[in-house]
Amino acid sequence: MKDWFPLTSYEFYAYLTSGMVVLAAADRTFMGSTLASHTDWKVAIAVFWVAIAYLVGHIVAIPSSAIFEHLIAKRVLRDPSAVILGLEPQRFREHCFGTVVGAREYEPFPADYRAAIVTKLARALNVTEPNIQADAAFQCAFTPARSIADSATRMDNFLNQYGFCRNVSFANLIAAALLTILAWRTGEQSDAFLAIGAGVLALGLFIRFIKFYAAYTREVYRAFNKAC
């Protein structure tokens, strides 16, 4: 973002946008699109609702991080570090996910390149290679990786992208739930279409989240290998 803009790129993309999605769905569900149909927007009122959206975005980020990142991306699926470094074998679900969504970032490094990184990590962690844990490997690699300026810039870009996709995907999941309840209550076809649209966006952005999350992790290890 520009220096004069009051929000960082991450705050704008990951918080404000997701908050607006939830507000729009809540407005449609509980207030009959009062906000969406409002035409006389004074500056003070607009700033107030932007601030509310920003705060809602922060709240959305809590379950978004807990469920999408720490539960699904690291527990239901293998931790990207474990996949990329070959610390654990890929199961059918990881192979299937990578194939279906075309996420080449969610694949192991080539064997020789991977072996060089794992050797450096084992030495830095003072453990044998078979005992390297994914979380420990990432924490070990992160600080040296950030020491390379161009890699740090790429990591920041991937962080912004995956934070945006993760939070807005979860916001659309909330929106889909609210709009489904509304469609069931009103029987309106337009509400059903909006609910389906929100669900499609939630799924699509979740796939993009995994892609950028894996790309972020790959960049950390590339930079670590270069720095060490």
LOMILUM-996853 format. One record per residue (C-alpha): x, z, y. Coordinates in steps of 0.2 Angstrom, whole numbers, plus 5000, padded with zeros to 4 digits. Example, Ala and Ser with C-alpha at 12.3 -4.5 7.8 and 13.67 -1.06 7.14 Angstrom:
2
506250394978/506850364995/
END
This chain:
228
500050005000/500549985018/501350135027/499850155038/498550165024/498150345020/498150325001/499550274989/499250124977/498950234963/497650344972/496750184978/496650094962/496550244950/495450364959/494450274973/493850124962/493350234947/492450354959/491450204967/490950144950/490150314945/489350334962/488550164961/487850204943/487250374949/486450294964/485550174954/484950294940/484550444951/484150384969/483450214966/484950114974/484750214990/486550194994/486650014988/485149954999/485750055014/486049935029/486450055044/488150115039/488950215053/490850255052/490650435049/489350415035/490450275027/492050385028/491050535020/490450425005/492250355003/492850535002/491550574989/492050424979/493850474980/493450654974/492350594960/493850484955/494950634953/493650714942/493450564931/495350554929/495250724919/494250664904/494950494906/496750554903/496250684890/495150564879/495850394882/497650424884/498050584875/496750574861/496450394857/498050314863/499150444855/498150514841/496850394835/498150254837/500050284835/500950344851/501650184859/503350264858/503150284839/502650104838/503950024849/505350124842/504750104824/504750294822/503150284812/502550144802/501050044809/499450064800/498049944798/497249994814/498849964825/499149794817/497249754819/497249814837/498849714842/498249554834/496449564840/496849594858/498549494858/499449644865/501249594861/501849744871/501049854857/502349794844/504049864839/505649804847/506749684837/507649784823/509449784831/508849824848/507749964842/509150034831/510350044847/509050134857/508650254843/510450294840/510650334859/509150444858/509750544843/511350574851/510550634867/509250744858/510650814846/509550774831/509650654816/508750484819/507350524806/506950684816/506550604832/504850634839/503950514850/503550634864/505350704864/506050524864/505050474879/505450634889/507350604885/507250424890/506250434906/507450514918/508950394915/507650244915/507150294933/508950284939/508850094938/507950044954/507149874948/506549954932/505850104942/504849974952/504149894937/503750054929/502750104945/501849944944/501349964926/500850144930/499650084943/498949954932/498650064917/498050214928/496750094935/496250014919/496050184910/495050274924/493950124928/493650094910/493050274908/492050264924/491150114917/490850204900/489950344911/489050204920/488450124904/487750294898/486850324914/486150144915/485650154897/484650304900/483850224915/483450064905/482650164892/481650264905/481050114915/481049974902/481749854916/482749714909/483949714924/484449894920/484849844902/485949704908/486849814920/487149944906/487749804894/488949734908/489649914911/489949934892/490849764892/491949814907/492349984899/492949894883/493949754892/494749884903/495149994889/496049854880/497049814896/497450004898/498250004880/499249844885/499949914901/500250084894/501250004880/502149894893/502550044903/503350134888/504349974883/505049964901/505550154900/506550114884/507349954890/507950044906/508550184896/509550074885/510349984900/510750154909/511550234894/
END
